[in-house]
Amino acid sequence: MKKKLLTILGILALGASVLAHGDVELGPHGGRILEFSKNESLHGEVTLKANEFHITLLDKDMKAVVLAGQELTATSGDRTKPEKLAVEKKDGVFVVPVVKAGEWVIFQFREHAKAKPITARLQYDLTVCGGCKKPEWLCKCASKENKSGK
């Protein structure tokens, strides 16, 4: 019985360590890339500036896209009582207030008012990665390992 329990705990610990480093892609400004399209033609790069998330729209070539009729909503907080975050367009980017460490932010992006929303999720995990010394939400150590076949 003890051996089975230790085996199960070991498997859970291994699973948690694998999930800690998702396949993270970083953009041209060092921010986290979120997918804002079904065909990878539009992305959002999330950076942190002045205690706010700045989301820059990028095309498939990672070049900035001009904000026009696009819409973004953001939600965070407890699942039982989610909180809608204020989203502004400022200086060519979407600006969203930063959330508490460890919280998830759910973004819903629309290319125009009548478009179906694309949902992207980001966990604002400030735990420092032992490999690259960056916060986990900006760590891509596992991505490098996966691509090099390690």
PLY file of the C-alpha trace (Angstrom):
ply
format ascii 1.0
element vertex 150
property float x
property float y
property float z
element edge 149
property int vertex1
property int vertex2
end_header
0.00 0.00 0.00
2.79 2.40 0.95
4.61 1.67 -2.32
1.47 2.42 -4.37
0.94 5.70 -2.53
4.56 6.77 -3.11
4.26 5.82 -6.79
1.10 7.90 -7.19
2.67 10.87 -5.40
5.76 10.58 -7.62
3.65 10.57 -10.77
1.71 13.62 -9.58
4.92 15.48 -8.75
6.36 14.67 -12.17
3.15 15.80 -13.86
3.19 19.07 -11.95
6.78 19.78 -12.96
5.94 19.14 -16.61
2.96 21.49 -16.43
5.01 24.21 -14.73
6.84 24.92 -17.98
4.31 25.08 -20.77
5.34 25.53 -24.37
5.90 29.27 -24.10
6.75 31.44 -27.08
8.28 34.86 -26.56
7.80 37.76 -28.94
10.10 40.41 -30.39
9.86 42.54 -27.22
10.46 39.62 -24.82
6.76 39.26 -23.95
4.58 36.17 -23.82
2.85 35.29 -27.10
-0.85 34.39 -26.99
-2.70 33.05 -30.00
-5.49 35.36 -31.20
-6.47 33.41 -34.34
-7.35 29.87 -35.36
-4.67 29.76 -38.09
-1.73 31.43 -36.28
-2.04 34.57 -38.41
-2.59 36.93 -35.46
-0.94 36.94 -32.04
-0.90 39.07 -28.94
2.40 39.81 -27.19
1.90 40.44 -23.46
4.53 42.58 -21.77
4.54 44.21 -18.35
5.09 47.98 -18.14
4.31 50.33 -15.25
2.27 47.66 -13.45
0.05 47.09 -16.50
-0.12 44.39 -19.14
0.51 45.82 -22.60
-0.82 43.60 -25.39
0.60 44.32 -28.83
-1.08 42.70 -31.82
1.35 40.92 -34.14
0.86 39.35 -37.57
2.22 35.93 -38.62
5.65 37.51 -39.24
5.66 39.00 -35.70
5.25 42.55 -37.03
2.99 44.97 -35.14
-0.59 45.35 -36.36
-2.36 48.71 -36.14
-5.29 48.76 -33.73
-8.54 49.66 -35.43
-11.83 47.82 -34.80
-10.32 44.97 -32.79
-11.75 44.31 -29.33
-10.26 42.68 -26.25
-11.89 41.75 -22.97
-10.08 40.41 -19.92
-11.39 38.52 -16.91
-9.61 37.37 -13.76
-10.28 36.43 -10.16
-12.01 33.55 -8.48
-14.04 31.20 -10.70
-17.09 31.66 -8.53
-16.82 35.44 -8.77
-14.82 36.43 -11.87
-13.91 40.08 -12.27
-13.97 41.86 -15.60
-10.82 43.97 -16.02
-10.73 47.40 -17.64
-9.19 47.27 -21.11
-8.00 50.44 -22.84
-6.44 51.17 -26.21
-3.44 53.38 -25.62
-0.45 54.18 -27.87
-1.28 51.38 -30.31
-1.65 48.59 -27.71
-4.29 47.18 -25.41
-3.62 48.06 -21.76
-4.96 45.86 -18.94
-4.29 46.23 -15.20
-1.92 43.62 -13.79
-3.47 40.89 -11.65
-2.28 39.27 -8.42
0.61 36.83 -8.64
-0.61 33.34 -9.48
-3.95 34.45 -10.93
-5.16 33.54 -14.39
-6.24 36.12 -16.93
-8.70 35.04 -19.60
-8.51 37.20 -22.73
-11.22 37.21 -25.38
-10.13 38.80 -28.64
-12.33 39.78 -31.58
-10.97 41.04 -34.90
-14.13 43.14 -35.23
-17.36 43.59 -33.26
-19.26 40.78 -35.03
-16.39 38.25 -35.11
-16.40 35.14 -32.94
-14.15 35.59 -29.92
-10.82 33.79 -29.64
-9.99 32.87 -26.03
-6.44 32.87 -24.68
-5.34 32.21 -21.11
-2.33 33.45 -19.16
-1.27 32.52 -15.65
0.66 35.40 -14.11
3.13 33.14 -12.31
5.97 35.12 -10.73
7.84 32.04 -9.48
11.44 32.37 -10.70
12.63 29.62 -13.05
15.79 27.90 -11.86
17.13 27.65 -15.42
16.71 31.08 -16.96
15.97 33.10 -13.79
12.90 34.66 -15.41
9.38 34.60 -13.97
7.57 31.42 -15.04
5.05 33.36 -17.13
7.99 34.45 -19.34
10.08 31.25 -19.13
10.67 29.22 -22.25
13.22 26.72 -20.91
10.93 23.76 -21.66
10.36 25.04 -25.20
14.13 24.95 -25.88
14.40 21.47 -24.40
11.47 20.17 -26.46
12.85 21.61 -29.70
16.37 20.24 -29.12
14.98 16.77 -28.36
16.07 16.63 -24.71
0 1
1 2
2 3
3 4
4 5
5 6
6 7
7 8
8 9
9 10
10 11
11 12
12 13
13 14
14 15
15 16
16 17
17 18
18 19
19 20
20 21
21 22
22 23
23 24
24 25
25 26
26 27
27 28
28 29
29 30
30 31
31 32
32 33
33 34
34 35
35 36
36 37
37 38
38 39
39 40
40 41
41 42
42 43
43 44
44 45
45 46
46 47
47 48
48 49
49 50
50 51
51 52
52 53
53 54
54 55
55 56
56 57
57 58
58 59
59 60
60 61
61 62
62 63
63 64
64 65
65 66
66 67
67 68
68 69
69 70
70 71
71 72
72 73
73 74
74 75
75 76
76 77
77 78
78 79
79 80
80 81
81 82
82 83
83 84
84 85
85 86
86 87
87 88
88 89
89 90
90 91
91 92
92 93
93 94
94 95
95 96
96 97
97 98
98 99
99 100
100 101
101 102
102 103
103 104
104 105
105 106
106 107
107 108
108 109
109 110
110 111
111 112
112 113
113 114
114 115
115 116
116 117
117 118
118 119
119 120
120 121
121 122
122 123
123 124
124 125
125 126
126 127
127 128
128 129
129 130
130 131
131 132
132 133
133 134
134 135
135 136
136 137
137 138
138 139
139 140
140 141
141 142
142 143
143 144
144 145
145 146
146 147
147 148
148 149
